[in-house]
Every structure is written in C-alpha cells, then in structure tokens.
Amino acid sequence: MRRGWRRAGRVGVALVVLLLAAPSVAAGREPLDIQLFAKIGPPGQPEPVAVGPDGRVYVGTNQLGHGDADAPSKVLAFSANGELLREYELRGQPLDQDHGIQGLVFDRDGLLYVLDRSADPRVVVLDPATGDQERYASFRDVPPCSGTPDGNCSQTVNDSPAGPDYAVFSATGDLYVTDIDQALIWKVPAGGGDAEIWLSDPRLESLYGPNGIQFMADGRTLLFANTASNPLAGNPLTGRLYTVQVQADGGSGELTQVWESLPVDAPDGIAIAESGNVYVALAGANQVLLLSPQFTEIARAPADPVANQALPVPLDGPASIAFLGDRLLVTNHSPIRGDPASWAILDVFAGEPGLPLNYPGIFRPQLRIELLAVRSGPHGRIRLRVRVTRDLAALEVPVDRAKVRARGERARTNERGIGRLAVRPRDNGRIVVKAEKPGFAATKVTAHHRPK
C-alpha cells in the first residue's frame, strides 16, 4: 500500500473449517500455519514479493515515511530457504521526494520488472544476473474525466498522481498494472513504452484503490482487489474483489464484483491456487484470508489479535503474497507503526500449489554495434573504440550504460553510446565484440587486427 493505514479495532473471525476446497495437511504443518521466512533490514518496509523462474525470492522495499525514507529503494534476492543472496539498489529515483517499490514481476528470460512509485513513476527492468537496469515503461498523471471528454482520463473526482502498484503479465507479454491512486488499470504493451489507460471505473476511486492483481485460470479474466471502496460501490470501509475480462480486441470487459470484505479488512495482495482458491493479504485486519473458488470465506489466520501476538513476528500490515511451492510468502511492511521488528517475509503454509503465472518472452529492440577504431596499443594490447545504438523511428539513438565485452574484458558505454576496450591479441587476429543491456536484444560484431 502506498499510504499509511488507519485501523479501527476489531476482532478477527475464526473460520477454520475443513471443506473440499481447503488445502490438505502436509509436512506436519496445518493449513495457514505461519512461520518466519526472513527478516528485512534497511532501508526497510518490504512490500512486493515475487518468485523468479530461477526459484529465488525477490522483495522490494517501499519506504512509506519510515525506515530510511531518503535512501534509494532496494530489491533483495533470497534463496528458497530465506538466505539473503544479493541486494540491488534502484537507480534514478528522485530521492528528495517520496519513492518506493510497489510491484515486481518476471518474464521468461528471468528479467525482473520493478514498479517505482517515485516522482518519476515508471517500470524498470532489472537483470538479476548483472544488476543492469533500464526504463521499460512510464506512467503519467491523467486528469479526471469531468474535464476531459476524449476518454484519456480517470473516472475520478480528485486529480491524483500516478501510483503504479501491482503488475501481472499476460501470456502475450502485455503488462497490466493497477494504479492505487488514479482508480484505473494501465496496460503496457509488450516491449514497453508509455502505459495506456485500459480500465477506469468510478467505483474504484477511494483512499486505497486498485491493488493486487492476477490472471485467473482461463488466462483472459483478471481478478484484482480494491482495498477500500467508493460510496458508489457500497460501504466505503469495506474492500472488494473484482473480475474483468480482456476482450478479443484487447479492450476491457464488464467490471464485476465477486466478494466484499469486512469493514477495515483492507485486502491488499492476492494469490490464486491451482484449485481456484484465492489467498488474500488483509493489511488492515492483519490476517491472511482463504476464499473458495466461489469467493466464499473458508478461513483466516491468525484467528484473532491474541493469536497474532503469539507469533514470532506478528502480522503488521501484510501486503504482497506469492506462492513458493505449496507455501505462501507474505511481506510484512508495518505501514502505520513503521516498526523495524515487523519488517519481514512470512511463510504461510497453503498445502497446495499456486496457479502458474505467465512468464512471457518479451520482444526486445535490437542493439547495434559499430567499430569506430581498432588500433595497436601499449603493452601489446589492441585498443577498440565502439559505438552502441538502437533504431528508434528510423533514427540511430545512442545507448548508454550498455555492456561491451571482448576477450574477457568489459566496459560500459557513455551517454553518446561510446565504449572503449583494450584486449590481448591472438594469432588469427579475430576479435568478437559483444554488446548487451537489459530490455534489448544483444548483438556482436567481429573485428580483425593484424599487427604490422
């Protein structure tokens, strides 16, 4: 969630029942048993969690005025056993303004797409292998429709900045992104670029709007949470789950409400099981909710505040939720209290696998590499000067921070796309130079050098 929570006191309802749709008991753990997966350190406040094709767990930090709110946000990579393996610092955030990571999603190549809610709201594609980063898409502040009759607007009364929150890929590579502040869902076409308004509805405008999102088993129907509600939808203190279909022409179908929460439950992230069961992180109630495929309530955990406080790390603003085998990983981000002791990833036993997510192959613009100079240098080395570009509207545009490699040596291109290498010669005189960058198709060229 983007803003802090104001929680009314309430007692959780214990509905631990054994229905056919409920997960089975396995591995000595009861359904919805909660354990600690990993603690999270600075800069604090873990919100999105995603499991990559490599089986690693990735978590983003969303500093909501707590922790080190002036530091760059980070992506943290963990093993399946909760061991911290690597940290990535998100580059390019305006640090003098509010910023944070709210969503993570993977493609088939293992590249991670990071939703940055900063003053420059965007999607950044991150290569976990190299740490390289590149802008993939941008979001904008759209006006309320009352002042813009052409439809390029949000069905809202208030004019709020873009708040990219959760994302999910379609099988064809289109990226659907909920906007918690502008009451809409964006669509980023496969390959990236400017986000397009895909769905906006006045029922979605609220203090906390569209949130967790996932495709259902048919691959065409999106299920998403609206954390609070507009009075047009009903009680403003309750949250809702909605479905909407992607039509054959790519447009949005009818918005249908399928479930309503209790007051101040505040549904946040969602995860769908292969069985059709739906797991919901309730950020206001501090519970994980299990719904049947028909969206009837099966169980909540922990059962009540007393049971919650008995946990090694009590739920405190659970946010994102993702399957890891037959377990659920839930981020605990303590948005109101900002308590570092609460910043953790929790392991919730589901006893069933998740519905497979889409990991599409994404079209990537082809890099081009041009040899500008091949000369003999000192100490018997060969000096190479190359330029890396890409085609954009029939123009050759320089690509900065591309990695260029040859014979074990590496360099980065500057803002003019220029990179320089010094390599050792070989008898055949052939030098293969490669260029690569996240979000682009790699390329290579062969140089020839014969010493005089």
BELZIVEN-V797724 format. One line per field, one symbol per residue. ss: DSSP state (@ for helix, = for strand, . for the rest). phi: phi as a letter, one per 40 degrees, with the letter a starting at -180 (. if undefined). Layout:
ss->???
phi->???
This chain:
ss->.........................=..=....======......======.....=====............=====.....======...........======....======.....======.....======.....=@@@......=.........======.....=====....=====....==.=====.@@@.....======.....======.............=======.....=...=====......=======....=====....=====.....=====...@@@@@........=======..======.......@@@.======....=..........============.@@@============..====....====..====.....=======.....=======...==.======....
phi->.cbcbbbccabcccbcbbbdcccccafgbcdgcbbccacbcdcgfcbcbabcdcgcbbbbcbccgbgccccccbbbbbcccgccbabbcccgccccbdaicbaaabbccgcbbbcbcccbcabbcbcccbgcbacbabbbcbccccbbccgcabcbccbbccbdbbaacccchcbbbcbcbbfabcbbcdhghccbcbaaaccccadbcdbdaaccccgbbcbacbcbbcdcchdccbcabbbacccdcgcccccbcbabccdgcfcbcbabcdcgdbbbcccccfabbbbcccgccbabaccadccccccdbccagcbcaacbgbbbbbcbbfcccfcdcccabbbbcbgacccdccbccbcbdccbbbccabbcbcggcbcbbbbbbacafgbcbcbcfccbbafgcbabccccgcbbbbbccbccgcbcbbbaadgbccaaabbbabcc
